[in-house]
Amino acid sequence: MCHFFLKHELCHLFREKEVLNLVSFNKIIQITSMRPLKIVVLIKQVPDTRHVGPDAMKPDGTVNRGKLDTVFNPDDLHALELALNLKDRVPETEITVMTMGPRRAADIIRDSLYRGADNGILISDKRFGGADTLATSYTLVKAIKKLASFDIIMCGRQAIDGDTAQVGPQCAEKLGIPQVTYVEEVISITNDEVVAKRRLSKGVETVSSPLPCLMTVHGASPACRSKEAKRVMQFKYARTNSEIKRNDEFMKELHTKRPYLTIPEWGVEDIDADISKIGLSGSPTKVKSVESIVLTASEAKVLSDSDSDIEGMIIELIEHHTIG
């Protein structure tokens, strides 16, 4: 079991074979005999939904990612912070971030390294394109199985480009491990079990799960910490092999001297994926049509606080199936 304390308590704690000197402020100290954890954080680069134009979708119903600005999926940042918090509490814990996407998705791997992740893996191949949640979870699971071992898989509750919240649970099901969804906080952890608090629509729930397990992290959990200047300097030249230009001798030499800067990039053959289960061909979900709705000022209505206006608004909302 992890025992952690606040340094600002300004005291000395003595236990058998455990001595803790509290010498600075506002940081969490842990005393633990736990083995180091291996945590995989599934992250995603998503379109910035605040700036979606008319060319956001392709004729086949898939997202036209090349035409959209991208951001780090917000819920995945919360998942990364939860993993980093465990790393603070359990010494020598290793965090691997993993993302599936085009080559430019390496940007969020670098972002994760700057914030405290230890390494990252990019799953990228044109044949993965157009995947729905079923094909995406299959691809991620094939990549996860390539890893030697893991204790916890973390991911955001959902991605803002789909809002399905299906990929995390599907990964857990395919891996045959327990899942804890809507996690807000990890209360305690041992070598065999984790206790977490879940944020539900009508309250909170405390649950325990054996390890290994998968957690989807709620947006109500703490926001991710900022990038560290020291880590930015350390990893600013981190690249996948496909990002290094053939004639860039400086980058090639740097990566030879510092192999930790090379971000692994896995394709279909690297994860031994079944072509029929990936990408658009492996996706049973088909988008029939996409409609862009823009509300204009002419559609706005001004209502008074009278009973008749409020009653009329409720009747109209019910008729249009907005409520009820």
Residue pairs with C-beta under 8 A, 6 or more apart in sequence:
1 32
1 188
1 189
1 190
2 30
2 31
2 32
2 34
2 89
2 90
2 188
2 189
2 190
3 30
3 31
3 32
4 28
4 29
4 30
4 31
4 89
5 13
5 20
5 22
5 28
5 29
6 26
6 27
6 28
6 29
7 22
7 23
7 24
7 25
7 26
7 27
7 28
7 29
8 22
8 25
8 26
9 22
10 22
11 22
12 19
12 20
12 21
12 22
13 19
13 20
13 22
13 31
15 31
18 31
20 29
20 31
22 29
28 88
28 89
30 88
30 89
30 90
30 91
32 89
32 90
32 91
34 90
34 189
34 190
34 191
35 191
36 90
36 91
36 92
36 93
36 94
37 86
37 87
37 90
37 93
37 94
37 151
37 152
37 189
38 93
38 94
38 96
38 147
38 149
38 150
38 151
38 152
39 83
39 86
39 87
39 93
39 94
39 95
39 96
39 150
39 151
39 152
39 153
39 154
40 95
40 96
40 97
40 98
40 144
40 147
40 150
40 152
40 153
40 154
41 76
41 79
41 80
41 83
41 95
41 96
41 97
41 98
41 112
41 117
41 153
41 154
41 155
42 76
42 79
42 97
42 98
42 99
42 140
42 153
42 154
42 155
42 156
42 167
42 168
42 171
43 72
43 73
43 76
43 79
43 80
43 97
43 98
43 99
43 108
43 109
43 112
43 155
43 156
44 73
44 76
44 99
44 100
44 101
44 105
44 108
44 156
44 159
45 70
45 71
45 72
45 73
45 99
45 101
45 104
45 105
45 107
45 108
46 70
46 71
46 72
46 73
46 159
46 160
46 161
47 56
47 63
47 65
47 68
47 69
47 70
47 71
47 161
48 68
48 69
48 70
48 71
49 160
49 161
51 68
51 69
52 68
52 292
53 67
53 68
54 292
55 64
55 67
56 63
56 64
56 67
56 68
56 290
56 292
57 63
57 64
57 287
57 290
58 64
60 130
60 280
60 287
61 286
61 287
61 288
61 289
61 290
62 129
62 130
62 280
62 287
63 161
65 101
65 102
70 104
70 107
72 108
72 111
73 156
73 159
73 160
73 161
74 156
74 160
74 219
75 155
75 156
75 157
75 158
75 159
75 160
75 217
75 218
75 219
76 155
76 156
76 159
77 156
77 223
77 224
78 156
78 217
78 218
78 219
78 221
78 222
78 223
78 224
79 154
79 155
79 156
79 215
79 216
79 217
80 95
80 97
80 112
80 115
80 117
80 154
80 224
81 221
81 222
81 223
81 224
81 225
82 154
82 183
82 185
82 186
82 215
82 217
82 221
82 222
83 95
83 117
83 152
83 154
84 95
84 115
84 116
84 117
84 224
84 225
85 186
85 222
86 93
86 152
86 186
86 189
87 93
87 95
87 116
89 189
90 189
94 118
94 119
95 116
95 117
95 118
95 119
96 117
96 118
96 119
96 120
96 121
96 147
97 108
97 109
97 112
97 113
97 117
97 119
97 120
97 121
98 120
98 121
98 123
98 140
98 143
98 144
99 105
99 108
99 109
99 120
99 121
99 122
99 123
100 123
100 124
100 128
100 131
100 136
100 139
100 140
100 143
101 122
101 123
101 124
102 124
102 129
103 122
103 124
103 240
103 242
103 243
103 265
105 122
105 124
106 120
106 122
106 238
106 239
106 240
106 243
106 263
106 265
109 117
109 120
109 121
109 122
109 238
109 263
110 120
110 235
110 236
110 238
110 263
111 227
112 120
113 119
113 120
113 231
113 235
113 238
114 227
114 228
114 231
114 232
114 235
115 224
115 225
115 226
115 227
115 228
115 231
116 225
116 228
116 231
119 260
119 263
120 263
120 264
121 143
121 263
121 264
121 265
121 266
122 240
122 263
122 264
122 265
122 266
123 139
123 140
123 143
123 265
123 266
123 267
123 271
124 240
124 242
124 265
124 266
124 267
125 266
125 267
125 268
127 267
127 268
127 275
127 278
127 279
128 135
128 139
128 268
128 278
128 279
129 279
129 280
130 279
130 280
130 283
131 139
131 278
131 279
131 280
131 282
131 283
132 283
132 284
132 285
133 162
133 164
133 166
133 167
133 170
133 285
134 170
134 282
134 283
134 284
134 285
135 277
135 278
135 279
135 280
135 282
135 283
136 167
137 166
137 167
137 170
137 171
137 174
138 174
138 273
138 274
138 277
138 278
138 282
139 271
139 273
139 278
140 167
140 171
141 171
141 174
141 175
142 271
142 272
142 273
143 266
143 271
144 150
144 153
144 171
144 175
145 175
145 271
146 266
146 270
146 271
150 212
151 211
151 212
152 194
152 211
152 212
152 213
152 214
152 215
153 171
153 172
153 175
153 177
153 212
153 213
153 214
153 215
154 214
154 215
154 216
154 217
155 167
155 168
155 171
155 214
155 215
155 216
155 217
156 168
156 216
156 217
156 219
157 165
157 168
157 181
157 182
157 216
157 217
157 218
157 219
158 164
158 165
158 216
159 167
165 181
165 216
168 179
168 181
168 214
168 215
168 216
169 179
169 181
169 214
169 216
171 214
172 178
172 179
172 213
172 214
173 179
175 214
177 212
177 213
177 214
178 209
178 210
178 213
178 214
179 213
179 214
179 215
179 216
180 194
180 196
180 198
180 207
180 209
180 213
180 214
180 215
180 216
181 198
181 215
181 216
182 198
182 199
182 200
182 216
182 218
183 196
183 197
183 198
183 199
183 215
183 216
183 217
183 218
183 221
184 196
184 197
184 198
184 199
184 204
184 217
184 218
184 220
184 221
185 196
185 197
185 221
186 194
186 195
186 196
187 195
187 196
187 197
187 206
188 194
188 195
189 195
191 211
192 210
192 211
193 208
193 209
193 210
193 211
194 208
194 209
194 211
194 213
195 206
195 207
195 208
196 206
196 207
196 208
196 209
196 215
197 204
197 205
197 206
198 204
198 205
198 206
198 207
198 218
199 218
199 220
199 221
235 261
237 251
237 254
237 255
237 258
237 261
238 261
238 262
238 263
239 251
239 255
239 261
239 262
239 263
240 262
240 263
240 264
240 265
241 262
241 265
242 265
244 251
244 252
244 255
245 251
254 261
255 261
255 262
268 275
268 278
274 282
275 281
275 282
276 282
301 313
303 309
303 310
303 313
314 323
317 323
317 324
318 324
